[in-house]
Amino acid sequence: MKRLALLALVAACGGTVASPPPKTAAPEDPLARWDATPKAPLAWSTFDDATFARAKTEHRFVVMDGSAEWCHWCHVMEAVTYHDDAVRKILDAHFIAAKVDVDARPDIEERYQEYGWPATVIFSPDGRELGKFRGFIAPDRFAEILNDVVAAKDEGAAVAREDPAIPDAPMSEEMLAWIARQAAVGLEDYWDEQQGSWGHTQKVPLYMTNEWALSRARAGDETAKKRVLFTLEEQLAIVDPVWGGIYQYSTDGDWKHPHFEKLMTFNAGALANYAEAYAFTKDKKWLDAATAMKKYIDRFLSSPEGAFYPTQDADLNAHETGKKFATGHEYYAKDEAGRLALGVPRVDTHEYARENGLAIRAYCTYFDATGDASALARAKKAADRVLATHAVATGGLTHDRDDDSKLLHLSDNAAMALGLLALADSSKDPTRTMQAAKIVDAVVADLEDARGGGFFASSKDPAAVGVFAVRRKPFEDDVTMLRVLARLARALPDRAPAYRRLIDRTLRAIATPERIRDRGRMIGDFLVALDEVRQGK
């Protein structure tokens, strides 16, 4: 069968890309075709088993548009490419087009985040991937891709697989030290002497790697100290000078070309990084930077009920027809009065558990560094809100508040458990530790791979088809579970043997040379987790 080549384009919203592709020739400028106004909504299908059942019945392929509400290039692709007459003709004849908000679907985000957003994935009717494409695709190119799929007429069947069993034995200190050394050596290749941070093509506020470098600096590593403080200084260039908050990333290999999405993942990470830098150095500029993050989150990403919101759009009125559209470049160049005269970019008001866990932990870090009691109170309020609105009978947490699906996702539960453990430390409240332990019990019952070690991304879905019938073990979220388990093993000695067994099995499942190498510059959280695991040995 004719295989479709993977496409790497620079016109994509960042996500957590481990190692950005080299620059390619710039695609056709999509803005030349965009009249700066969102088009009429399209009739998208849902992305679920019913869509694949329909695809089989109607002998159609499925094309998934994985996008984020805040993502500039996602807006461009919908307005330009999916509204193109030639593209619509091919889609209507041979495909079912389904749009997925990746923030609302952690299972899809985890599976395709390396492609950035939008991520376009084309499936056979039985759920096999026929092609995966990164970023904005111009209409002519997309029509060509779709025609190639139709011409190939792939009718093969999907095949599920299972990870091999792993030995049920502890990992030695020597093995852990060797793994840590290999990961740190690999990270060294990404260091950017001129611009700071790790990676050259796309400059991202790598809060997890910054956290590791700060921990090394506190341990007396002068090189780590020099590097992380230089990095934190340089990345201030993508902090909003008016409202605070950090943008998602900058292109062109420097910090001067920001993309203006504001995501809780990066803002919570930056808040924690700058608060830790202040606690370490007592330099007021780091306190000012941390406070700018906190003020932004308090003002824009906080719900009246106490939870935290996940994102704010890059552009103004990207979803509203009939209103004046402004790109982030235009909007964020204005002062406060100029911005407010136009309106405020959309804030996603979902209350996702993962983002709340990240924010709770960051606010605890800010409290630990400053003694600001309001930050601790804010963290407590968010924790209580999420536990009240997301908990299911097993003790686990759903992705969003009042989620009828009752599915568990590792990203949500691991992040919230880690946030609760930070809250336990900051507030000296052992009930928070037990809340985290209850979440872990639910994760072990529902998501542990008893055969291959580690934890699956999501609850088992009996209706899943094709590639979605194969449960994946996401590196980043399994790493967060390592941190949770290591902290629980220290906090609850009577349960420590069971937690350490889970730690060892998870390490054996994920700490392979291939997976570590694939993480590239995004390996800082793993290095932090290894340090925490080794502390408990």
N, C-alpha and C positions, 0 to 999 in steps of 0.2 A: 504494500500500500504506500501511497505517496505521503511522506511525513512533512509536516509544515515546520519550517525553521522558526526558532524563537527569535523574537524581535526585541532589540534593546534600544529604546529611544530616550533622549534626555528630557523630553517634555512630559514629566511625570511628577506627581506629588510624592514626597519622599518616602513615607513609611519607615520601616526599619531595614533598609537595604544594607546588607553586610559589607559588600565590596562593590562600589559603584562601577558600572561599565565605563570603558574609555569613551571620550567624546566622539560623536559621529557627526557626519554632515547634518546641519540643521534642517529639520523638516520644513515643509511649506508653512509659512506663518499663519496659524489658524485665525488670528485676530483680523486678518485681512478679509475673511469671509464672515466675520461675526459682527452683527450690527449693534453690539453692546447691550442687547436686550434678550433675556431668556425667551426661548420659543415656547409654543404651546406644549403642554405635557404630552408625552407619548404613552401609548397603551402597553406598558411593560407587563410581562407575566411575573408571577412569583417564582422564586427559585426553590423548588421543593420536589418531592417524589411525584406529585400530581403532574408537574410540568414534564418530567421525563416519561411518565406513563402516556401523556398526550403525544409527546414526540414519537414514541414507538408506534402509537396508533396511526398517526398522520404521516409517518416516515419523514420526520423533520430532524434537523440538527438543533442543538441548543447553544445559543451564544449568551454568555454571562458577562454583564458589565459590572465589574466590581469597582465601586466608587465610594467616595466619602462626601458627606454633605458639605464639608469645609474646603474641599479640594478644588483649586482653581482649574487645573487641567481636566478634571472630570466635568466641570461646567462647560468647558470649551468643547469637549468631545461630544457631549449630548447635543449642544446647540449647533455644532458644525457638521459632525459626521453622521450622527444618527438621524438628523433631519434632512440629510442629502437625498434627493429623489432617487438616484441610482442605487444607493445603499438600501433605501427603504424597499425598493422593488425586489431586490435579491432576498432581503430578510423576510418579506411577506410571502415570497414563493417557497422558500426552503427552510426557514429557521423559525424557532421560537426565541424571542429576545427577552431575557430576564435581567432586571436590575437589582443589585444587592447593595444595600447600605452596609459597608463592612464594619462600621462601628456597632451596628445592631446585630451582626453575625460574627461572633468571635471565631467560630469554626472556619468561616471563609477567610477572615482576616489572617488567621494563623497559617492557613494553607497557601495563600497567594501573596503575602506581604512582601516577599522578595521582589515582586514585579512592580512595586510602587502602585500608585493609583492615578488614573484608572488602570485596572488590570482586566484585560479581555481574554476570556477563556472560551474555547469552542469545544463542545462535547458531542459525542455520538449519542444516539437515542438511549443507549444502555449506560451512559454516564462515563465513558472513557474520554480522557483529554486528547483532543486532536491537535490543538495548538494553544500556546500561551503567549500573550503579547503585552509588552510593557508600555504604559504611558499613552499619550495622545497618538491616534492613528488618523492620518488625513483620509478624506473620503475615497479618493482614487485607490489608495493602497488598501483600504479596508474592503472595498468592492472586489479587488483582486484576490485578497485572502479568502473572502466568502466564496467566490467562484471556484477557487482551488479546492475548497472543502467539498463543494457540490460535485465537482468533477471526479474527486477521489472515490466517492461512494463507499466509504469505509463501513463494512458490515460485521467486523470482528466482535468478539465477546470480551468483556472485562474479566480479569483474573485477580482474585484477592490473594493476599499473602499474610504470613504471620512471622513475627520476629522469633529468632531462635531462643531457646531457654538459656538462662545465664546461671553461672555457679552462685550458690547461696553462701557466700563467704565474704568476710570483711576485707577491705582494701588496706594495705599496709601504709604506714606513714611514708615509707620510701616511694611507694607507687604514687601516692598523692603529691609528694614533692616533685616527682618527675613530671606528672601531668601539669602541675602549676608552672614549672619551668618551661615546658614546651609551649604552653599557651602564652606566657609572657614574652618569650622569644619571638613568637609569631606576631604578636602585637607590635613589637619594636619596628617591624618593617613598614608600618603605617604612619609612624611619627612624622609630622610636618614641621620642620625647623623654622620655616619662614612664617607660616600662618598660625602655628599652634594646632593642637588637637591631633587626632589620628585620621588619616585619609586625606586625599588631595583634590579629587574631582568635585566633591560635594562636601561643604563644611556643615557639619551637624553638631548641635550641642549634645555630645555623647555623655549624658549624665552618669551612666553606669561605669564607663571607663574613667570619668573624672572621679567618681566615688572611690574606685580602686586606687587611683593615683594619690588621692588625698589620704587614704589609709596607709599607703606606703610612705608618704611624706611624714605623717604622724609617727611612723616607726623609725624615722631618721634618715630616710632615703632622700638625699639632696637633689639627685637628678629628678626624681618624681616630684619633689616640691617645686623645683624650677619650672618643670613642664606644666604642671597642672595650674599653677598660678598664672603663667603666661597664657595658657589656654583660656582660663576664666576671664582674663583681661581682654583677650582678642574677641571672644564671643559676645562681649557686651555690645558689639557693633550691631547685633541683630536683636537687641532688646528695644522694644517700643519706647522712644523717649518721652512720649506724651502720657500713655496709660500704663506703662510697664508691661510686663509679660514678654516672653521670648518667642520669636518666630521659629518656624519649624526647621529651616535650613537656609543655606545660601549656595548659589551656583557659582560657576566660573572659578572654582578653586580658591575663593577668598570669602571674606565675611561682608562684602559690600553689595551683594546681589540677593537680598532675602526674598523668600517666598513667604507670604504673610499669614498663613494659617497659624493659629495659636491652639495648640493641643495641650490638654492637661498632662499627658505623659511627659512632655518636655518642660512644661512650666513647673510641675511638681519636682521634677528632677533638678531643674536649675535652682529652685528655691532651696532644696536640700543641699546642693553643691555649694552655693554661696553662703548659706548658713554655716556649713561645716568649715568653709574657708575662713569665715570670721571667727569661729570658735578656735581655730588653729592659730591664726595670726594676730587676732584682735585688731586688724586693719579695718577702719570704718567703711572703706569703699566696698568691702564685701558685705557688710551689714546693709549698706544702702542698696546694693544690688538685690540682696535677698528680700528686703522690704518692698522693693519695687515689684518683685514677683508676687509677694503675698497680697499687696494692695490690688494688683490686677485680678488675681483669683477671687479675692473678697468681693470685688465690684462686679465682675462679669461672669465668673464661673461658679457662682454660689446660689443655691436654691433657698427660697424663704424657709423651707422646712428643715434645712440644715445640711443637705447633701451637696456634693460638688457636681458640676456639669462637665462634660468631656471636651468640647471644642467650640471654637469661634471661627466663622468663615474667613477666608482670605479676601473675598470680594464683597461688595455691598449689593444687596438685592439680586443675588445670583439665582434665587429661586422664585422671585415674584415677578410675574409679567405685569407690564404697565407701570413699573416704577423705574426711576433712573438708575441705571447700572453704573458702577464704578469699580475698576480693578483695584486690587490692593495697592499697586504702585501709585495710583492716583489718590486713593483714600488716605493711606497712612502717611502721605507727605504733608497732610494738613494738620493744623493745630487743633486743640480741643473744640473750639467754637466752630471751625470749618467742618470738622467731622460731624458734630452733633447737628449741624444745619442740614446735612444730607441724611442722617439717620445712623444706625449702628448695625454693623454686620451681624448676621444671624448667629445666635448662640444655640447650640443643640442642648435642649433641656431634658434629655434623658439622664437617668441617674445610674450609670453603669458601675457595677461593683469594682471592677479593676481600677478605674480611674479614681474612685473614692479611696480605695486602699492606698494608692500611690500618694494621694493628697494628704491623707491622714498621717502617713509616715513622714511626709515632708513638713507638715505643720508641727509634728512632734520634734523633728530635728531643729526647726526654728525656735521652738520653746526651749529646747536643751541649750541652744547657743545663746539665747537672749534673756530667758526668764520671762518672756511675754506671756502672761497667763491667758490672754485672750486667744492666743494660738492653740494652747492646750484645750481650752474650752471648745474651740471650733472643731478640733479633731474629735473630741468626745461626742459632740452633737452629730457629726457626720457618721461616726461609728454606730451610734444608737439608731439613727435614721435607717441606715442600710440594714442593720440586723432586724429592724422591725418590718421592713418592706420587702426584703429579698429572701428571707430565710424560708426553707422548706422543712418538711417534717424530719428529714434525716439529719438536719443541722447544717447542710450546705446552703449555698447562696446562688440564686439565679442571676442572670446577667443584668436585667433591668428590674425596676420596682414592679411588684405585682405581675410578674411574668407567668402567664398561664402554662407555658411549656414545661416548667419544672426541671428543665435540663440543667445540668451543671457543666460549667466550663472551667478548666484548670486555671486559666488566666485570672478570672474573677476571684476564685476562692483562694488561690495562692497569694495574690496581691492583698486581699483583705486580711488574710491571716497574718501576713507580714506587717501590715499596718496596725493590727490589733496588738501584736507583740511589741511594736514600737510604743504604742499607747500604754501598754502595761509597764514598760520601763520608765517612761516619762512621768506617768501619774502614780507610779508605785501601787498599782491596783491589780492584784492577782486574778480578779475575775476576768480581766481582759485576756490573760493567758489562757484561761479555761475556755473562753469564747473561741480563741484561735484553735485550741485543741479539738473542740467540737467540730469546727470546719474541717480540720485535717481528718478526723474520723470519717466524715462523709466522703471526702476525696478518696481516701484509701478504699472505702467500700465500693465506690462507683467508678473510679478512674484508674486505680492501680492496675498495671499489667503484671499479673501474678506469675506469668511465664517468663516474659522477657525483661522485667524490671522497668522502673520508671512509671510515669503517669501519662495517660492518654489526654488529649486536648479536650474532649467532650464526652458526655454520656453516650452510651451505645444507642444507635438509632436503628431499630429493626427495619425501617422502611428505606434506609439508605441504599443507593444504587451506585454502580461503577466505582470510581476512585473514592467516593465518599463512604463506601462500605469498609474501607481500610482505615482503621483508627490510627492517627498519628501521635507521636510524642514530641511536642514542641520543645526545642532546646531551651529557649528563654524562660518558659513557664516551669519546666522541670528544674531549672536552676533556682528559680524563686522558691520552689518547694524544698530544695536542698537547704536554703537559708532558713526557711520556716522550721524544718525538721531539726536542724542543728541548734536553733535557739530553744525549741521545745525540749530537746534532749538535756540542755543545761538547766532549764527552768523546772522540769518535772523529772527528777532523777528516777522515780519509780517506773516511769515509762521509757526511760532512755534506751534500754536494749532494743525495744521494738522500733523506736525512731532511728536508731543507728543502723539497724538492719535495712530499713527503707532507704536510708542515705546511701549505704553501700550498693544496694541493688540499682538505685537510680544512677549513681556514678558509673557503674558498669554498663548501663544502658546507653548513656548519652556521651560519656567522656571518651569517645573514640577519636583517633587522629583526624579522621575525615570530617567529623562534625565540628570539631574545634577549628580546623582550618577553614571550613565553610563559614564560620561566624566572622572571620576576618577581624575588623576593628571593633566589632560589637561583642567582644569577649570579656569586657570588664566585669560584668555581673558574675560570670563564671569564676573569675579570679577572686572576687570578693567572697563568693560562696565557698570556694576551696579554703580560703583563710579561716572562715567561720567553722567549717567542718573540722579542720585540723586543730582548732582551739579546743574542740571537745574530745579529741582522741586521747 
